[in-house]
């Protein structure tokens, strides 16, 4: 079931792919972007993580913490998306428990479009080659912008495998928040 804006974000306590504890429950110092992806070798997913890595300094200055979730095991994350240093944690969720809690969806329709093909070619040209597939290949991404009170401010469910919440939308929401939110 899809979550909507105003809903309390489902709480969790787990560890990232490196074994560091991570939790999301209730009020926090910073807003959070919780981003769900396909499998760790997905070229389009790796390109999005690269874009978030580049945007992270500005997003952090605006008071946003980032958490990524992949349907792959930790070892596969380390081999692919996690092989480069990242400024935010990645959660390995091969059981897809968090995917179920947040209502993240799959659709074969999301695999086929000119937009997806164009984005895949850009990912390949950037050095992101496909590899091992863990979990549903037809998984579409989802992004949740969670405010400091632990409520979902924006729930974005992808229509295709490249449909994430635009960075401009994230920045605009952060800039519209009271000055006390920025860390």
C-alpha angles and dihedrals in degrees: 000000000000119000119225138208112283094032118122107252112247108259123234141172118200139122133264123246090274093054098256114142117251131178141176116198129140126310119019138178091243137033113252134221106207106193124190121203140179119249125331096253094051104127094209091050091049090051091052091049088051090052091049090048090055092046095043098093092057093041092049091049088054090053103262128139118198127216122179125199124199128185090225129096119259094257092057091047089054090051095051128011093014097051090091122061110266128198092216137047126265119209119211108217108171090154086056092221092143090046089057093044091054096039095240109180143214128213132168088212088068093066100063126064139101088250091057092045092050091048092047090053090051090050092049091049089051091057100261107134124184118254140154114004116218118187129345113356089204095059112133121207127253130195128198122194104203121194127222091267091059096254124132107250095179127013112193119186113190121239092202137013092273099044108114131152104279116251089231090059091050092049093046091052092048093048090051092057122098114275090247090069097067112092 
